[in-house]
Amino acid sequence: MKFALSLGGNIGNVQANFDLVAGELARAGVKNICRSRIYVTAPVGCVPGTPDFQNQALTGECPFEAEKLFSLLQSLERRCGRPEFHTSQEARTLDCDLILWGMEKIDTPLLTVPHPRARVRQFVLEPLAEIAPDMCFPDGTSVGYCWASLQKELA
């Protein structure tokens, strides 16, 4: 299944953490991994004084179920020093969000895909549009279209 991730971090060696994610995904059998350049963005919804984030999109083709990928991503976050229990307002070494899982919708207590706020977040859409503008949300709307629409709103 083709998937898209949004990676972020603002503490420690974020680039090394992004490299670790890509390497571990490849070791787990993910094929055709593609990564955007790293974007530096201001924190959204974080406590005052939170440092800027580095963000990167990653796409690939996964040979296993979304829940297994999600579990792997959570283990990589912890391996990079992120506490298991955390709030979205905190600085972090690594944040891995599963944005898209093919054209599927997933809504379980563990996982919601597409990510509910992906279409309104510049730090998700801009990097993803760089590498996968034709990738679509389940309603058929492309990432590129969503990014162009958001750019108009931000202007």
ABEGO torsion letter per residue (X at the ends): XBBBBBBBBABEBAAAAAAAAAAAAAAAGBBGBBBBBBBBBBBBGBBBGBBBBBBBBBBBBBABBAAAAAAAAAAAAAAAGBBABBBAABBBABBBBBABBEABBBBBAABBOBBAAAAABAAAAAAAAAABAABBBAAGBBAAAAAAAAAAAAX
